[in-house]
Amino acid sequence: MNMTSHLNMTSHYRGLIERYRDRLPVSSDTPVVTLNEGNTPLIELFNLPNLLRKNVRILCKFEGLNPTGSFKDRGMTMAVSKAVEGGSKAIICASTGNTSAAAAAYAARANIRCFVLIPEGKIALGKLSQAMMHGSVVIQIRGNFDDGMRLVQELAETMPLDIVNSINPYRLQGQKTIAFEVLEALGDAPDYHALPVGNAGNISAHWIGYSEAAGMACGSCNHCDGKCPYLENKLATRRPIMVGYQASGAAPFLRGHMVDDPETVATAIRIGHPVSWDLAWAAKNESGGWFDECTDEEILRGQKLLAETEGIFCEPASAASIAGVCKDLELGVIGEGSTIVCTLTGHGLKDPDTAIEQSTKPVVVDAKRAAIEGVIAKHLGG
Ligand SMILES: *Cc1c(COP(=O)(O)O)cnc(C)c1O
């Protein structure tokens, strides 16, 4: 056995393109740009269902544990690999933060240039630091994400730039792998899959993944030349009901039309003109699911509840899925006995300012034993 074949036989995880190569539009010529993204934990919640007094299984797919701290890495490994395969020397994106963090990191890995357009002042600190640290050119615009998205499309018409926003179909192809991982962990589809909706690429990608895994044509895949590989090797017998939660101040899917001045503390979903409008409606309709909205207060309460009761720290946008599921359980819209998967899209450390603002401030005491004992005794109730 030579060294190469030995290495190929090891179980070292090498990212989602290698893992799902036969289910992705790549060939042996595609230069794989990876940071070993994917393979994130599916964590079952125990304390929260007890607290809600509901006999349900809730599992969190914690995408905050990807290399740059959000699910965007799943899309970016595909988008950047295909850009490099096509000879691209530079990529560009509009971003509320996490896309720019992922684009910057994967561009660094691929040794190509990266330009990111972000809304001035409305980006979480952790995300901005990532884009800057990885050496992308950060352009803050006096406008919101939707303005940035429009400008990126205009710029790419005349300049040698590959767009790596989710209008790039390879992004959704990479992101669909989350469904494969959930299916492999559970053995089949959950009853419900809940997630936050902003630009709506992710809910669309989830649906593509679940549909392909169940051997059902979804209409958005054109890489199998009519011979669908999923029909022979199904991962699922059924698909889940898809539930998309939006922030009340940025809820075009609830209003039924685009929203011009989206506003929410959950900056990752502060989007009023979602690009994947039709695909997301199809996911909702074909799955028999629904869209609902959460107020900023509900989102922050959900984020805090998850952090305090389960030890999982996600960012505000991600908590929309938890806040929404709690509400729908209380209303009985989601019934007892259900299995629910929530995608926690990003890590809580992305947005330390919002976390600190809503938490109890540390007490400051003298560096003396008695002073500290006093604080502890108070909390122990002694
Ligand atoms: C990008 C993002 C979303 C929204 O995903 P869409 O595909 O735009 O709907 C939600 N949460 C986080 C943390 C994100 O980074």
The ligand as an SDF file (V2000), in Angstrom:
LIG
                    3D

 15 15  0  0  0  0  0  0  0  0999 V2000
  -27.1140   34.4020    6.3520 C   0  0  0  0  0  0  0  0  0  0  0  0
  -27.7080   34.1220    7.6770 C   0  0  0  0  0  0  0  0  0  0  0  0
  -29.0850   33.8900    7.8570 C   0  0  0  0  0  0  0  0  0  0  0  0
  -30.0700   33.9990    6.7350 C   0  0  0  0  0  0  0  0  0  0  0  0
  -29.9230   33.0080    5.7540 O   0  0  0  0  0  0  0  0  0  0  0  0
  -30.5840   33.2570    4.3240 P   0  0  0  0  0  0  0  0  0  0  0  0
  -30.0530   32.1900    3.4740 O   0  0  0  0  0  0  0  0  0  0  0  0
  -30.1170   34.6270    3.9060 O   0  0  0  0  0  0  0  0  0  0  0  0
  -32.0590   33.2250    4.5220 O   0  0  0  0  0  0  0  0  0  0  0  0
  -29.5480   33.5780    9.1150 C   0  0  0  0  0  0  0  0  0  0  0  0
  -28.7170   33.5180   10.1770 N   0  0  0  0  0  0  0  0  0  0  0  0
  -27.3950   33.7370   10.0470 C   0  0  0  0  0  0  0  0  0  0  0  0
  -26.5420   33.6630   11.2560 C   0  0  0  0  0  0  0  0  0  0  0  0
  -26.8490   34.0430    8.8000 C   0  0  0  0  0  0  0  0  0  0  0  0
  -25.5360   34.2840    8.7030 O   0  0  0  0  0  0  0  0  0  0  0  0
  1  2  1  0
  2  3  1  0
  2 14  2  0
  3  4  1  0
  3 10  2  0
  4  5  1  0
  5  6  1  0
  6  7  2  0
  6  8  1  0
  6  9  1  0
 10 11  1  0
 11 12  2  0
 12 13  1  0
 12 14  1  0
 14 15  1  0
M  END
$$$$
